[in-house]
Amino acid sequence: MMVPPEIRAECGFCGQNIRQLATAPRFIPGGSTSVSDALSYSGRMFGASGFISQRRIIDVSGDGSNNSGIPPDSVRDRLVDAGIVINGLAILNDEPNLKEYYAASVVGGPGAFVLVAENYESFSVAILSKLITEIASLSGPAEWASADGLKLITAALGR
């Protein structure tokens, strides 16, 4: 899901739209995965947005490694050289080693990280953790082991 910068700039974005992210249906165009195409497209969107920001972050969430298009590491390197950070959320449902693949070939830049959703059912909690980690400018993944952290997540998801 591409979220335009003007919407992300609204301070209520996460609270208002987290349910939409959590309940969005999976979309598989043609059944292939092109992480490199997604990265290229996202990088172009920064130039087309008309906005200048201090932080430029691409979020990649997926359940598969690149199996279409060029390998993603060259695109990642070009984007990181341009000052863009790429974070990842690997859904391990179909590829148990996807976290390692994302770490080696997809994410990059200062403070970049990979979070994991063990399966599709845990994706909504993982994506919320990822968004909060980025918004809070943490250098690594947020820990949600505390009762307060769990309350925050469940409240945002309306559960």
C-alpha positions in Angstrom: 0.0 0.0 0.0 1.5 3.3 -1.0 0.8 6.1 1.4 1.3 9.6 -0.1 3.6 11.9 1.9 0.9 14.4 2.5 -1.2 11.7 4.3 1.8 10.5 6.3 2.4 14.0 7.5 -1.0 14.1 9.2 -0.3 13.4 12.9 -3.4 11.1 13.1 -2.3 8.8 10.2 -1.4 5.7 12.3 -4.5 5.8 14.5 -6.9 6.5 11.7 -5.5 4.0 9.1 -4.0 1.1 11.0 -7.3 -0.8 10.7 -7.2 -0.4 7.0 -3.6 -1.7 6.8 -4.5 -4.6 9.1 -7.5 -5.7 7.1 -6.3 -5.0 3.6 -6.6 -8.1 1.3 -3.5 -9.7 -0.2 -2.9 -8.6 -3.8 -0.8 -10.9 -6.0 -0.5 -9.6 -9.5 0.4 -12.6 -11.7 1.8 -14.5 -8.7 5.4 -13.1 -8.9 7.4 -11.0 -6.5 9.6 -8.2 -7.8 11.1 -6.5 -4.8 13.5 -4.7 -7.2 10.5 -3.2 -9.1 8.8 -2.1 -5.9 12.0 -0.4 -4.7 12.5 1.3 -8.0 9.0 2.6 -8.1 9.1 3.8 -4.5 12.4 5.6 -5.1 10.8 7.4 -8.1 7.8 8.4 -6.0 10.1 10.6 -3.7 11.0 12.7 -6.7 7.5 12.9 -8.0 5.9 13.8 -4.7 6.8 17.5 -4.7 7.8 17.3 -1.0 11.2 17.6 0.6 11.7 15.8 3.9 14.6 15.2 6.3 13.8 11.4 6.3 13.0 9.3 3.3 12.1 5.7 4.2 10.8 2.9 2.0 8.9 0.1 3.8 9.0 -3.3 2.2 6.7 -5.9 3.5 6.4 -9.3 1.8 6.2 -13.0 2.0 8.6 -13.9 -0.7 12.0 -13.3 -2.2 12.5 -11.5 -5.5 11.6 -13.9 -8.4 10.9 -11.4 -11.1 13.1 -8.5 -12.4 16.6 -7.7 -11.5 18.1 -8.6 -8.1 17.1 -6.1 -5.5 20.5 -5.4 -3.9 21.7 -3.1 -6.8 18.5 -1.1 -6.6 18.8 -1.0 -2.8 22.4 0.3 -3.0 21.4 3.1 -5.5 18.6 4.2 -3.2 20.8 4.1 0.0 23.4 6.1 -1.9 20.7 8.7 -2.5 20.0 8.9 1.2 16.9 6.7 1.4 16.5 4.1 4.2 14.8 0.8 3.4 13.2 -1.2 6.2 11.7 -4.6 5.9 8.9 -6.8 7.3 9.4 -10.4 6.3 6.3 -12.6 6.5 7.7 -16.1 7.1 4.6 -18.0 6.2 6.1 -19.5 3.0 9.8 -18.8 3.2 11.2 -19.4 6.7 14.6 -17.8 5.8 13.1 -14.6 4.4 14.4 -12.4 7.3 17.9 -13.3 6.3 17.2 -12.6 2.7 15.7 -9.2 3.5 18.7 -8.4 5.7 21.2 -9.4 3.0 19.5 -8.1 -0.2 16.7 -5.6 0.6 17.1 -3.4 3.6 19.8 -0.7 3.9 20.7 2.7 5.2 21.4 4.2 8.6 19.2 2.5 11.2 17.6 0.1 8.7 16.0 -3.0 10.2 14.0 -6.1 9.4 11.0 -7.2 11.5 9.3 -10.5 11.2 5.7 -11.7 11.1 5.7 -15.4 11.7 2.5 -15.8 9.5 -0.3 -13.8 7.9 -2.2 -13.7 11.1 0.6 -11.9 13.0 1.1 -9.4 10.2 -1.1 -6.7 11.8 0.8 -6.6 15.0 4.2 -6.7 13.2 3.3 -3.8 10.8 2.1 -1.7 13.7 5.4 -2.4 15.5 7.3 -1.5 12.4 5.4 1.8 11.9 5.9 2.8 15.5 9.6 2.0 15.4 10.0 4.2 12.4 7.9 7.1 13.7 9.7 7.0 17.0 13.1 7.2 15.2 14.4 4.1 17.0 17.5 2.5 15.6 16.1 -1.0 15.8 12.9 -2.9 16.2 10.6 -1.9 19.1 10.0 -4.4 21.9 6.3 -5.0 22.7 6.8 -7.4 25.6 5.3 -5.0 28.2 1.7 -4.9 29.1 1.5 -1.2 28.1 2.9 -2.1 24.7 0.3 -4.8 24.2 -2.5 -2.4 25.2 -1.2 0.2 22.7 -1.2 -2.4 19.9 -4.6 -3.8 20.7 -6.1 -0.3 21.1 -4.8 0.8 17.7 -6.2 -2.4 16.1 -9.6 -1.8 17.8 -9.4 -5.2 19.6 
